Amino acid sequence: MDSAFESLDAAGFLQIWQHFDADDNGYIEENQLDTFFQSMLGKSGMKREEITEDKIRRLRQRFMSSHDSTADGRLQIQELATMMLPEEENFLLLFRREKPLDNSVEFMRIWRNYDTDSSGYISANELKGFLQDLFVQHRKSVTPDKLEEYAVAMMKMFDKNKDGRLDLNDLARILALKENFLLKFKMDACSQEDRKRDFEKIFAHYDVSKTGELEGPEVDGFVKDMMELVKPSIIGTDLDKFRSALMRHCDINGDGKIQKNELALCLGLKHS
């Protein structure tokens, strides 16, 4: 960590980072580095007159000598955070970049685990449980005071509508959930043949357990992605209503799961 940034914390870093990485892809362009350093130095408490071109140039040289940009001149969030943040703040920032989720099923498994009161939101207290488990998972310890501080910082950063709780979209930002899988397909697909082929791919994606039926978070993940095709911003209570309606319509044998042939019938396909 560079001493110039010693008073910078994860929340401050993220605030500036998100301004530069507006599309949230985890990198900025090399030609943005000087302006980025300038903003970070200001955020860490340095007076404007102290942020000289020479200081910026030296920071750039130090950074570029120890971190290679990729061939296309992109600078990763991990590299910059390592230079600017102490280890514990750095961990808090980087866990979400370590393994972006590529399936809404796993995302919904996490959501159900931490929305402990099934309110459709994650409260500040539930967020603390989520962070505590992340530290345990990475074999790191954290004091109750630090955990409180981190939870407050993350709530400030990711609670977009400022209501003191996280909704599905907020958690998706934290966990860097990849693009909705269903966007790969044309829902009004052409021939019956094309629709059947697409259906096979879609069912296989959500049938994570490979049992030939969707249950629990697998249904949730499918419902979430379906809803987002028509309503980009959804909340947990909406999802639960839509899920109940889908189960009523599709769970023909009433076993609490959706078999492959049941979903095919629901979607107007003849399943062999």
C-alpha positions in Angstrom: 0.0 0.0 0.0 1.3 3.5 -0.9 1.6 5.9 2.1 0.0 8.7 0.0 -3.3 6.8 0.4 -3.1 5.8 4.1 -6.3 7.5 5.1 -8.3 6.0 2.2 -10.9 3.3 3.0 -12.8 0.7 0.9 -15.9 2.9 0.7 -13.9 5.9 -0.5 -12.0 3.8 -3.1 -15.3 2.2 -4.4 -17.0 5.6 -4.7 -14.2 6.9 -7.0 -13.8 3.6 -8.8 -17.5 3.4 -9.7 -17.3 6.9 -11.2 -14.5 5.8 -13.5 -15.7 2.2 -14.1 -19.3 3.3 -14.9 -20.2 0.0 -16.6 -18.9 -2.0 -13.6 -16.6 -4.3 -15.6 -13.7 -4.3 -13.2 -11.2 -2.2 -15.1 -10.4 1.3 -16.3 -8.3 2.4 -19.3 -4.6 3.2 -18.8 -5.2 6.8 -20.1 -7.5 7.4 -17.1 -4.9 6.6 -14.6 -3.6 10.2 -13.9 -7.2 11.5 -13.3 -7.9 8.5 -11.2 -4.9 9.1 -8.9 -5.8 12.7 -8.7 -9.3 11.9 -7.5 -8.0 9.2 -5.0 -5.5 11.6 -3.5 -8.3 14.2 -3.0 -10.5 11.5 -1.4 -7.7 10.5 1.0 -7.6 14.1 2.3 -4.8 15.7 0.4 -5.3 19.4 -0.4 -5.7 20.4 -4.0 -2.5 22.4 -4.1 -0.5 19.4 -2.8 -1.7 17.2 -5.7 1.1 18.2 -8.2 1.8 16.8 -11.6 5.1 15.5 -10.3 3.4 13.6 -7.5 0.9 12.0 -10.0 3.8 11.2 -12.4 5.7 9.4 -9.6 2.6 7.4 -8.6 2.1 6.4 -12.2 5.7 5.3 -12.5 5.6 3.3 -9.3 2.3 1.6 -10.3 3.3 0.8 -13.9 6.7 -0.6 -12.8 5.0 -3.2 -10.5 1.8 -3.9 -12.4 1.5 -4.6 -16.0 -1.6 -3.4 -17.8 -3.2 -6.0 -20.0 -2.3 -5.9 -23.7 -5.3 -3.6 -24.4 -4.2 -1.0 -21.8 -6.8 -1.9 -19.2 -6.0 -1.6 -15.5 -7.7 -4.0 -13.1 -9.5 -3.0 -9.9 -7.4 -5.6 -8.0 -4.1 -4.1 -9.0 -5.1 -0.5 -8.0 -6.7 -1.6 -4.8 -3.6 -3.4 -3.7 -1.6 -0.2 -4.2 -4.0 2.0 -2.3 -5.8 0.1 0.4 -4.6 -1.7 3.6 -5.1 -5.5 3.6 -8.3 -5.7 5.5 -10.0 -2.9 3.5 -8.7 -4.5 0.3 -10.2 -7.8 1.1 -13.6 -6.3 1.7 -13.4 -4.6 -1.7 -12.1 -7.6 -3.7 -14.1 -10.5 -2.5 -16.8 -9.6 -5.0 -14.3 -9.6 -7.8 -12.8 -12.9 -6.9 -15.4 -15.1 -8.5 -18.3 -13.3 -10.3 -21.4 -15.4 -10.3 -22.4 -16.7 -13.7 -25.7 -18.3 -12.7 -28.7 -16.8 -11.0 -29.3 -20.2 -9.2 -26.3 -19.7 -7.0 -27.2 -16.0 -6.5 -30.7 -16.9 -5.3 -29.2 -19.6 -3.0 -27.1 -16.8 -1.3 -30.1 -14.5 -1.3 -32.4 -17.0 0.5 -29.6 -17.8 3.0 -29.2 -14.2 4.1 -32.8 -12.9 3.8 -33.4 -14.8 7.0 -36.8 -13.3 7.8 -38.0 -13.8 4.1 -38.9 -10.1 3.9 -37.7 -9.8 0.3 -34.8 -7.5 1.5 -31.4 -7.9 3.3 -31.3 -5.7 6.4 -28.2 -4.2 7.9 -28.1 -7.0 10.4 -28.4 -9.7 7.7 -25.7 -8.0 5.8 -23.4 -8.4 8.8 -24.1 -12.1 8.8 -23.2 -12.2 5.1 -19.9 -10.4 5.7 -19.0 -12.5 8.7 -19.4 -15.7 6.7 -17.2 -14.3 4.0 -14.4 -13.6 6.4 -14.7 -17.1 7.8 -14.7 -18.5 4.3 -11.5 -16.7 3.6 -10.0 -17.7 6.9 -9.7 -14.1 8.1 -10.8 -12.8 11.4 -12.7 -9.5 12.0 -13.7 -7.7 15.2 -17.3 -6.8 15.9 -16.5 -3.1 15.5 -14.8 -3.6 12.2 -17.7 -5.8 10.9 -20.1 -3.0 11.9 -18.0 -0.5 10.1 -17.7 -2.6 6.9 -21.5 -3.3 6.9 -22.2 0.4 7.2 -19.7 1.2 4.4 -21.2 -1.5 2.1 -24.8 -0.4 2.8 -23.8 3.2 1.8 -22.2 2.1 -1.4 -24.7 -0.5 -2.6 -28.1 0.6 -1.2 -29.0 2.6 -4.3 -32.4 3.9 -3.1 -31.1 4.6 0.4 -33.8 2.8 2.4 -31.3 1.1 4.7 -31.7 -2.4 3.2 -30.5 -4.2 0.1 -32.8 -5.5 -2.6 -32.0 -8.2 -5.2 -30.4 -5.7 -7.6 -28.1 -4.3 -4.9 -26.9 -7.8 -4.0 -26.4 -8.6 -7.7 -24.0 -5.5 -7.9 -22.1 -6.7 -4.8 -21.7 -10.2 -6.1 -20.9 -9.1 -9.7 -23.6 -11.3 -11.1 -23.1 -11.9 -14.8 -25.6 -11.0 -17.5 -29.0 -12.6 -17.5 -28.6 -16.0 -19.2 -32.0 -15.7 -20.9 -30.9 -12.7 -22.9 -29.0 -15.1 -25.2 -32.3 -16.4 -26.6 -35.0 -15.0 -28.7 -38.1 -15.6 -26.7 -40.3 -15.3 -29.8 -38.2 -17.9 -31.6 -39.0 -18.8 -35.0 -39.6 -22.5 -35.6 -40.8 -25.1 -33.1 -37.4 -26.8 -33.7 -35.5 -23.7 -32.6 -37.7 -23.3 -29.6 -37.1 -26.9 -28.5 -33.3 -26.5 -28.9 -33.3 -23.3 -26.8 -35.5 -24.9 -24.2 -33.0 -27.7 -23.7 -30.1 -25.2 -23.2 -32.2 -23.1 -20.8 -33.4 -26.1 -18.7 -29.9 -27.5 -18.5 -28.6 -24.1 -17.2 -31.0 -23.8 -14.3 -31.0 -27.6 -13.5 -27.7 -27.2 -11.6 -28.3 -30.4 -9.7 -28.8 -32.3 -13.0 -31.9 -34.1 -11.6 -34.2 -33.3 -14.5 -36.3 -31.1 -12.3 -36.0 -27.6 -10.9 -36.5 -27.0 -7.1 -35.6 -24.4 -4.5 -33.0 -21.9 -5.8 -33.2 -23.4 -9.3 -36.8 -22.2 -9.6 -35.8 -18.9 -8.0 -33.0 -18.3 -10.5 -35.2 -19.1 -13.4 -38.0 -16.8 -12.1 -35.6 -14.0 -11.4 -34.2 -14.1 -14.9 -37.6 -14.4 -16.5 -38.9 -11.4 -14.6 -35.9 -9.3 -15.5 -36.7 -9.7 -19.2 -39.7 -7.5 -18.7 -38.8 -5.6 -15.5 -35.1 -4.8 -15.1 -35.5 -3.8 -11.4 -37.2 -6.3 -9.2 -37.6 -6.8 -5.5 -37.8 -10.0 -3.5 -41.5 -9.7 -2.7 -42.3 -9.4 -6.5 -40.2 -12.5 -7.1 -42.0 -14.5 -4.5 -45.4 -13.6 -6.0 -44.3 -14.5 -9.5 -42.7 -17.8 -8.2 -46.0 -18.8 -6.5 -47.9 -18.1 -9.7 -45.4 -20.2 -11.7 -45.6 -23.1 -9.3 -49.4 -23.0 -9.4 -49.4 -23.1 -13.1 -46.5 -25.5 -13.8 -46.2 -27.9 -10.8 -48.8 -30.2 -12.3 -48.1 -33.2 -9.9 -47.9 -30.9 -6.8 -44.5 -32.1 -5.6 -43.1 -28.6 -5.1 -40.7 -29.0 -8.1 -40.9 -28.3 -11.8 -40.1 -31.3 -13.9 -38.7 -30.8 -17.4 -41.9 -32.0 -19.1 -44.0 -29.7 -16.8 -41.9 -26.6 -17.8 -42.2 -27.6 -21.4 -46.0 -27.8 -21.2 -46.0 -24.4 -19.4 -44.0 -22.8 -22.2 -46.3 -24.4 -24.9 -43.7 -27.0 -26.0 -44.3 -30.7 -26.6 -41.6 -32.4 -24.7 -40.4 -35.8 -25.8 
